[in-house]
Amino acid sequence: MKQIVVISGKGGTGKTVMSACFASLARNAVLADVDVDASNLHLLLRPEIQERHVFQSGRKARIDAEKCTGCGLCLPPCRFDALFEDREGKVAVEPLSCEGCGLCFHICPEQAVEMETPIAGEWYVSKTKYGPFVHARLGIAEENSGKLVTEVRKKAREIAESEKRDLVIMDGAPGIGCPVIASLTGTHLALVVTEPTPSGRHDMERIVGLARHFKIRVACCINKFDLNLENSEQIQRWCGEQTIPVVGKITFDPAVMESVVRGVPYVEYTSNSSAEDIRRMWSSLLVLIT
């Protein structure tokens, strides 16, 4: 069982569109959306949820109103302004501001503060016409998304192993932060989707450096390459110097947005030259992981 993750140095390069196309082209794969901070692959795969699981992470303070005497000793030391005095003269917590440092827990003379592990989101196991799909939704202003990514990946691997599936295709997060690191580690191939802009090239170079730090094999796709042929040539030249295979050069097509609006993977929506380029890119990726 092999694992492919589709990543990008910046958002908006077409990473999720490519992932949905690969889901459509694969024959025996498990699909996973590990961009848990802004998951949207489900919009194109139209999953039917089979299982729901809560995700708990971090720590939040909770004040027992019956024990609290309203002494206010915990208010000044809170550096995040997460504590306030309510109408009854007791201290209450603003959950979105609380960082779980635990200072109020140690200060309170009445032991009215409890540190709890809150529900930070949900993750799902779904059924699609393309195969099993594992995805998640992180709550507003919640953190530890890398931990949720690991949870999603773990379940996707378990399904692939139990159902004897050959491949796990993951739609990764943009950037180089914790969720991306959790998406990359242990994968067999990372496809970096970039676009022919200065920021696209700069961020591609950063994500390639991160992948190589973890000794992950990298391939590159230049999406909308015909919008700036000079920048595309510079990206291709850089990839050649770094011995990174450019497996796809996809032309710009307004029909991509039409397919997204209709909730259909692009390679199913049309059979034009850009869709054929994506099909050829998928064949090249399969050769790289065999």
C-alpha positions, 0 to 999 in steps of 0.5 A: 500500500502506497501513500500519495499526498498532494500539497502546495506551498500556498493556497489556491494552486488547484491542489484539491481539484487535482486530488479529486481528479486522482480520486476519480482516476484511481481504481483501488484507493482510499481517499483522505482530506488532511487539510483539516483547517479548511477541508473542501475535498468533500464538495467534489466527492459528495460523500455519504457519512458512515461514521462520526467521531469527536476529536478532543485536543488541548486544554481549556479552563472551566470555573465551577460557579459554586466554588468560585467566591469572586475574589478576582485573584485570577483576573490580573495574571491572565495574559490572554484576557480569557477571564471576566467577571459575570453579572453575579460577581463570579469569574467566568471563562471566554473559551475562544480566548483561553490558551490552556496555560493553567495559571488560573488553576494554580492561583485559585485558592478555592480550587474552583478551576478545572482544566478540561480537554474540550471537543475541538472538532470531528472526523468522519469515515464516509462512502463515495463512488470512488472508494472509502473517504476519511475527512475531518472538520476542525472547530473554529479557533481550535489548534493541534490540527496536526494531531487531527491530521495524524488521526485521519491518516491513521484511519485511512491506512487502517481501511486500506490495509483491512480492505486490501487497497493499493493506495491512499490519496491525500489532499494535503494542507498548503504551507509548511506548518504543522499540518503539512509536516503531519501530512508528509511524514511516512508518505511515498510521494509528495506531489507539489502543485504550483502556479507560474507566479513569483509567490508560487515559485517561492512557496514551492521551493519552501515546501520542497525543502521541507519534504526533502528534510523528511526524505520524501520523494517529490514531483511537481505539477505546474498548474495554469502554466500557460498564463505566464510561460516565462515563469513556468520555464523558470520553475521547470528549469529549477526543478531540473536543477533539483532533479525533481520530475515535472509530471504535469503542465496543465493549461488554464481552463475556465471549465475547472470552476464550472466543475467545482460549482457542479461538484464534479471532478474535472476529469469527469466534467470534460475530456478536453486537452487539460483533462487529458494532461491530468490523466497523463500526469496520473499515469506518470505518478503511478510509475514513480511509486511502483 
